[in-house]
Structure formats: structure tokens, C-alpha cells
Amino acid sequence: WDVKKVQTPQGEIDWVQAYKDVDTLLLDLCRREEPPFAVCLDTTTTLKEICLNYVRTINSTPLGKTELQHYNYAKEHLERFLRRFMMIKAVRVVCCHLSTDKDEVTGRIYTAPDVPGQLARDLPSKFANVLLAQASGVKEARRWCFLTTGDDRTGARTAKILPPVVPADLGIVLGKKEPPSPGGKGK
């Protein structure tokens, strides 16, 4: 499912229909007797955008006139979607962009998912594996990898012992494939 394919007759994204589609899809996945092996939410940024624009649209709020209450309502919708996503009986993967924040009490700088409020701190605790995807190289030769261990800023971790950097392959993280041996290609 792709939000960009949900359009009004004028060719704009139909945010109300996109919201309803996500709601229906998540509910369907939760109710399935035989759910898929894995479900990927790519990304929370898109889901956050759907929720905010849904709230703006149903309240007839034009761009540039979004107020704090709209963000608060959108956060509630996002939290509801994520709670429902967590109820799916499958391997769940959530891709998040990161934001860098500063703890006002300790002054410590940390990275967290780019989602509103306390949800940024709570979301990683819902998962056994928290990975950071890192790219290297130029566009044509870009290679991705997962960082599996974090420092006090990132919080990356895995449920099983893995090398600190592995190829961007969820099969390795989920134990379906062996990580490459140092200097080798893996299995």
C-alpha cells in the first residue's frame, strides 16, 4: 500500500481516504487467523504525516494554519495506529527517521525516533531489536548496514549476540541467516 496512490480527482493526496485505508489495513492484520510472517511500517514519518493531514482535513484547516491542538490530535491518532500495529501477530518492523534531542535535566544529547512526545522514548522499548541503518558511499554505489549495538546516544540493541555492524538483512537479525564472518561472505 502506498499513500501517494490515494488521490483526489484533482490529483492531490486524499488524506482522509489514506487514514481510513491504514485503519482498515491494521485492523485486518490484527484479526487474521494466519497473519503474514512479517509486517513492515515504512515509515513512522509517513504515518505521522497521514495523521496530521487527516486532522487538518477533517477540521478544514489550510496549510500554514496548523495549530498545537492539531498536532495533539494527530499524536493521539498515531499512538492508536502504533498500538494496533503492535497487536499484529507477526514479526513487526518499524522504520523511523531519527531526531536528536537534549535532555533538559542532564544536558545529555540522545537520538530517538522522530515521533511526538513521550512516544519517542517509549517506542524502542516495545521491540526486542532496535537497529540503526547506516549508509555509506555515493548514490550509485551506496551500501547499507545495520548497527546492532549502541552507545549512550543511540540505544541500538539486538535480542541475540551479533557483530556491531551487519549487512542490512533482517534475516540475519531474526536468526534466519548467519552473519558474515570477519573477512568472509557469510552463509
N, C-alpha and C positions, 0 to 999 in steps of 0.2 A: 504494500500500500504506500502511496506517495502523495503527500499533501499538495504538491504542485499540480497534480492531475485533477483535483477537486476545484472546478472553476465555475464562476457565474457565467451567464450568457455574454457578459461584457469582457470576459477573459481574465477576470481577477480571481484570486483565490477565494473560494466560498468558505469562510471561517466557521460558520455555523454548521455546514454540512461536514466539514473536516472534523469538528469537535464530535458531532454525532457519530461519524464513522469510527473514530478512535474509541469512543464509549462502547459502541456495538461490538467492535473487534475484541476489546479487552474482556467484555462480559462473555462473549462466545468462547474465548480461550479459557476463561475460568471455569466454565460449565462443561467443557468437553470431558467425556469419559476417558478418551485416549488423546491427550494433548500431544502436540509435536515434541520432539526431543528437546529443541531449544527455541527460544523466542528472543529476538534482539530489538531493543528500543534504541533507535539511532536517529536522533539524539534527544537528550532532555531539553536542549536548546530549542529544537523544533517543537517539542511538546509544550514547552513554556510559551512559545510564540502562538501556538494554536489556542491555548487557554486565554492568554491576554487579548488576542484579537477576537475571540468568541465573546468575551465580556464586553469589549469595546463595541462590537457589532450589535449585540442584543440591547445595549444601552444607547445606541445611536451616537456614539462618541467619535468625532472625527480624529484623524491622526493629528498629533501635536496638542491634543486637548486631554490626554490621558492623565488621570489624577491618581493619588495614592490609593483611594478605595478600589479602583480598577485593578491595581497590582495586588491588593489584598484578596480580592475575589478570585483573581487568576491563580494566586498561590493556593487557595483552597481547592480549586479545580485540579491543579497539578498534583497536589497531595492525594486527592481522591484517585486520580488515574494511577499514580505510583503505588498506592495501597492495593488497588485492584491488580496491577501488574504483578505485585509480589505474591498474589494468591494463585497465580497460574502454576500448575503442577508440571513444570518443565525446567530445564536449565534456563535461567534468565540472565540476559546480558544487557546492561545499560551503558550506553556510551554518553559521556558527559564532557563538555568543554570545562576547563578549569578556570577559576578566578583566584587571584592572590589577595589575601586579606591580612589584616593585622589585628591580633588580639589586643583589645584596648587596655586590658588589665596587665598582661605580662609584656606586651610590646613585641611578642613573637610573631614572625611572618609565617604564614602557612598557606597551602593551596587546598582548595575544596571544590567540589562540583559547583558549577555555575547555576545554582538553583536558589530560590529565595529563602532568606531567614535561616532558622534552626535546621531546616531540611538539609542544608549544605553540610552540616556536621553529622546529622543522623543517617543520611543515605548510605554512606560507606559501611556503617555498622550492620546493615541488612544483608551484606554479601560476604561469602567466605573468601572470595578472591577480589582484590582491588588492584588493578593494573594501571600503569601509565603507559600509553602508547607514545613512542618517540620516533620521529622521522629523521633520516639523515640523507644527504645527497641532494642533487638538483632534481627538478621535476621529472625529467626523463628517466633518471636512474634512482629515484627516491626509494629507500628501503625503510620498512617499518619494523620495530621490535617492541616487546613489552618489557618494562622494568617491573620486576617482581618483588623487590624489596625497596622500602622507602627510607627516607631519613625523617627527622622530626618535622620537616615541612610538607612531605607528600603523603605518608601513610600507606604506601603500596604494600601489599602482602598477598600471600597465597596460602591455600589450605594444605598444600603439600610442599615439600622442600624442592625448590627449583634453583637453577643458577640465577644470579641477579638480573641477567639480561637473556631473554629467549626470543626466537623469531615470533612475529605476530601471528600465532597459530593457536586458536583456542583448544585444539586437540591436545596440545602439549600441556596447557594449564589444567584441562579436565582429566588428564591422565590417559587419554586415548592414544597418544603418541609419546615416544621418548624424546626428551630434549636432545639437541645435538651435543655430542661430547666435545670437550675443548679441542679445537683443531680439526674436528670431524664434521660430517654432514648430518649425523643423527640417523634414526631409523624410520 
